Amino acid sequence: MLYEAEYFTEYVYRQPRTPQELARLVDAAEEDPFVGYGCDGDEHWTPTTVREWWRDRGRIREYLENHRRAWEEDDARSGQGTAAAARGYAAYLDGELGMHLRVYLFWLEEGRSPAPTDRLPPLAARSVA
């Protein structure tokens, strides 16, 4: 999870990987007074919007960099770990996220998880001839 500096809202930047991360996410969702957590991504994302988000991901990198100092200052006061989460998000953006989004594109396009022999779709928008 990452906390946005100006309004201190929170969002999930990657799916949990361990039972402990899942438990923390469930705890956060249960404590959220605004009911902002949902398991409804498939209702909002399409292959087109995933590819558009990926194409424009540089804005996320810029956002993370622009808020770095504020998060570090917040952490010095509160110890929330927001700066570390932002660094984790940046590393995820530059690393595993591309493959995870290709798997998600497969899910959106095929309605099932890919098998080891399935070819994953590209993240770049397909050109229409």
N, C-alpha and C positions, 0 to 999 in steps of 0.2 A: 504494500500500500504506500501511497505517497500523499502527503498533505500539501495542499496549495498554500503558498505563503500569505497572499493578501487576505483571503477570506477563510483560510485554514479549513477548506473543504478537503475531503479525502476521496481517492479513487484507486482502483486496483489496476496496476500497470502490467501484471502478468498473472497467470493462473497459479494457484498454490502447487508446490512440488512435493511437499512432505505432509504427513499427518499433522505436524505441529503448525505449519503454515496454514493448513486448512482450518484447524481449530481457531487460530488467531483471526482468520477472515470471518468465520462464523460468529465469533465473539463480537467483532467489530460491527457486523451486519445487525446482530441482535441489539446492540447498544445504540444504533443510529436512530436518533429521534426524527429524522426526516424521511426515513424509509427509502433511502437512495440506492440501496443495493438491490439487484435483481438478477435473476437467471433467465434473462429474456433477450440476450444478444442476438440470437438467430431471428428474432422478430424485427430487429433494427439494422442488421448488417446484410449486405448483398455482396456478391463478388465484385461488382462495380465500386461500391463504397469502400470495401477493403482495399482494393487496388488504388483508389484515389487517396485514401489515408496513407498508404505506403509511399506513394509518389510524393506526398507532401510532408513526409516525416521529418524533414529538415526543420520545420517549424517547432516540432517537439524538442529537438536538440537545442535550438535557439532558446526556447522557453526555459529549459533546464539550466542552461548556462546563465541566462539573465537573472534567474532567481537563486542561483547558488549562494551568493553572499548573504541574502536574507535568510535562507534556510540555515546556513551555518550560524548566523547570529541568533536565530530562534533556538537552535539546538544548544547553544551556549547557555541560554536562559532556562530552557525547559527540559532539555535532554530527551526530546522526542525521537531523535534519529532520522529526521527528515532529510538532512544533507546526505547521509549514507544511502537512504532509499533513492534519492535522486541520482546518485552515482550508480546505484544498481540498475535503475531504469535506463540510464544512458548506456551502460554496458549491455543490457538486454537488447536495446534498440540497435546497437552495433553488432550484436552477436546472434543469439538464437531466435530472435523474434521473426526474422525472415522465414526460417523453416517452419516455425509454429504457424505463421499466417498462411503458408502454402498448404499445410495440413488442414487449417480451418477453411480455406478456399475449397479444398476437395470435399470437405463435409458439406459446405453450402451448395456446391454444384451437384454432388452425387447423393447426398442424404445419408451418408454412412462414413465411418472411419476408413481410412485407406488401409489396404492390405500391404504387406511388404513388397509385393510385386506391382502395385499400382504406381502409375506415374503421377507425380504431383503437378498441379497446374502452376504456371508461372505467376509471379507477382506483377510483372509489367502487363499493362493492358494489351489485350490482343488487338491487332489492327484488323479492321474490317475491309475486305477487298471488294 
